[in-house]
């Protein structure tokens, strides 16, 4: 042991001596150069404006000259890295960053960024107009890019009109290496054009839009996807879903779809869809309609369905958002899916909050290893809540190690039953908490990751927070909604802040949605505790009340410093206060608000916003009144006089994207 320590000391001394030797050989900075630097730093002066009330510090300009022959300049170590390491680092960058920063820097970097091992994933959604224009004019035209472009995502959400501009500039674009295509908020004509043009070899497609689309057009799109021979996964989320009935296809299906997320109109559409996807392994279905066909589900119909059941389906996620489907229909469907290993289900039907019946259904799935559910209902009549809770605490649930929590929000007459960990990203709670119906749940027995998937927390601020009620911890919430409130006393406002502080990490909040009226003091305190909020949604009138009609100077200052995305509803901006509004939100980048197209000051108000909000990247205007062709053509013509603006009408919205 002594010899080992002695040897270690000798090695340490040798290393220290070697480093001293190397440092003595390095070129030292001349004393004169060091003194010059010290003299320069001492002579750097700050000119302070005589008017102290402006509180502005003006630094005198200092010119820094980098001489290539100066041995004191430390060269970049990035270029010392081997090509393989650089290639791995660059693969994490966006194509815009790669080509805007490294293209034509030198021959070596040009060779690295053109390497065919570097697959490019271009996401030109939610970006500035300048970045979008650069990608279309300087990146996409490069042959080396088109041969390596693996995925493409284009969006009309906040990047208003981006898909139309893309199609206009590249009407005949062919990307042979493209394997993934994502379109957000596109029109039906844009979807069909790009899908037919770019989908030759794609393996994944995602189409999400809230635009009104004719049902026949939806069926046609669904048909194109189901007939595609190279697709492996798809996401199809259209407004009100797709009515996928037996008439959608009249010939055999030969697709390779394995992973599907789709919004359907009716529960019956599930049977039709399953017969068209024989290779599916993972299936997520969202049912959007409240009504459904009032036909009986006889056993013969499901016997026929069993003949074409996808045998590889092991994951099934059923979200009955607004549907009033009967439990027996769900039971008959699950009886056919005998190979399921993972089942998720969410609903708003009181009939489904029955643990005994769920146990009978799940026992018939021999391969099932994981069950997740969120079942919500409003209690408007007499129900034995303890009996409901006990039905999910039987031996069956304990043997399968499926922990179920039953929470009753008395203030909302709302019962929610869910498995732990909670598998949805939205959780709704109340300020005065919930009454846990579980005997074993005291708030401390839940695992720390119970609500880690929740990113959006919606809180009803009625009532007062009580320390006696178990607190749910939401560690990764980034969006907070406060609703159902009125103007409260300071005691109630203090209760709200106490609840939020004990429930979530306020420093992670990025977006705040106010559907309730808070006092200006409460909003100021909340913004101080959540310094990373940059998005705010509120009604126009509530916002004016909270800032005391622009009279609360400190709150206005804080909103001006923090808010970059602003959404206003239920109220119209008027010419009399537009200048104060511009001064308050001078730093916003994305604005959504309501205006009346019949207002004689419409153009003047819009012109003031466009000219004075210098950081504005996009603006969406919800138009009140009857939208006429004359108004549309007149407005587009007026806006087209400014080459920095791209505008389009989307239903009753006027969308403007700004360079």
Helices and strands as residue ranges (DSSP letters): H 2-25, H 31-43, E 46-48, G 52-54, E 57-59, G 78-80, H 83-90, H 95-102, H 107-113, E 120-124, H 129-134, I 135-139, H 143-146, E 149-155, H 162-169, E 180-184, H 188-198, E 204-209, H 215-227, E 233-238, E 259-264, H 269-274, E 282-287, H 299-306, E 315-320, H 327-336, E 342-347, G 350-352, H 355-363, E 370-378, H 385-391, H 395-399, E 403-409, G 410-412, E 414-420, E 426-430, E 435-436, E 456-460, E 479-483, H 490-503, G 506-508, E 511-514, H 520-529, E 535-539, H 540-546, H 553-562, E 565-572, H 578-584, E 590-596, H 602-612, E 618-624, H 629-639, E 645-650, E 653-658
